Amino acid sequence: MSDITIHIDETLDSSSLLALQHDLSQEPGIKNIYAEETKPHLMVVTFDSKVTSSEDILASFTSQGLHAELIGL
């Protein structure tokens, strides 16, 4: 398993954030998505690197119209 942190430029309300987490959790290889309520711009994604990549995960965010970047790469 691998973890990445993604910064989302948009401000999402709690229901939008939960919907995003739900949608992305359905993607192949994604095991967990976590966003702290006090830091909704940051999401930590745990994934199986044999199934998907950090670039694919970032593309999942941007394909939903979000402006996002990988942090720490």
C-alpha positions as CSV (number, residue, x, y, z in Angstrom):
1,M,0.0,0.0,0.0
2,S,1.0,3.6,-0.7
3,D,-0.2,6.9,0.5
4,I,-0.4,10.3,-1.3
5,T,-1.6,13.7,-0.2
6,I,-3.6,15.7,-2.6
7,H,-4.3,19.5,-2.2
8,I,-7.6,20.6,-3.7
9,D,-7.7,24.3,-4.6
10,E,-11.5,24.6,-4.4
11,T,-13.3,25.0,-1.0
12,L,-15.7,22.0,-0.7
13,D,-18.6,21.9,1.8
14,S,-18.9,18.8,3.9
15,S,-21.5,17.2,1.7
16,S,-19.4,17.8,-1.5
17,L,-16.4,16.4,0.3
18,L,-18.2,13.3,1.4
19,A,-19.6,12.8,-2.2
20,L,-16.1,13.2,-3.6
21,Q,-14.7,10.7,-1.1
22,H,-17.4,8.2,-2.0
23,D,-17.0,8.6,-5.7
24,L,-13.2,8.2,-5.5
25,S,-13.4,5.2,-3.2
26,Q,-15.1,3.3,-6.0
27,E,-12.0,3.7,-8.2
28,P,-9.9,0.5,-8.7
29,G,-7.0,0.2,-6.3
30,I,-8.1,3.0,-3.9
31,K,-8.4,1.6,-0.4
32,N,-9.1,4.7,1.8
33,I,-9.6,8.4,1.4
34,Y,-9.3,10.7,4.4
35,A,-9.9,14.4,4.8
36,E,-9.8,16.1,8.2
37,E,-12.7,18.5,8.7
38,T,-10.3,21.3,9.8
39,K,-8.2,20.8,6.6
40,P,-10.7,20.0,3.8
41,H,-8.2,21.1,1.1
42,L,-6.0,18.1,1.9
43,M,-6.9,14.5,1.2
44,V,-4.8,11.5,2.0
45,V,-5.4,8.6,-0.3
46,T,-4.2,5.0,0.5
47,F,-4.0,2.9,-2.6
48,D,-2.5,-0.3,-4.1
49,S,0.3,0.8,-6.3
50,K,0.0,-2.5,-8.3
51,V,-3.5,-1.5,-9.4
52,T,-3.3,2.3,-9.8
53,S,-0.8,5.2,-9.7
54,S,-0.7,8.6,-8.1
55,E,-1.1,10.2,-11.5
56,D,-4.2,8.1,-12.1
57,I,-5.6,9.2,-8.8
58,L,-4.9,12.9,-9.5
59,A,-6.6,12.5,-12.9
60,S,-9.7,11.2,-11.0
61,F,-9.8,14.5,-9.1
62,T,-9.3,16.7,-12.1
63,S,-11.8,14.8,-14.2
64,Q,-14.4,15.9,-11.7
65,G,-13.6,19.5,-12.5
66,L,-11.3,20.1,-9.5
67,H,-8.0,21.8,-9.5
68,A,-5.7,19.6,-7.5
69,E,-2.0,18.9,-7.0
70,L,0.0,16.1,-5.5
71,I,1.9,17.2,-2.4
72,G,5.4,16.0,-1.6
73,L,6.4,14.4,-4.8
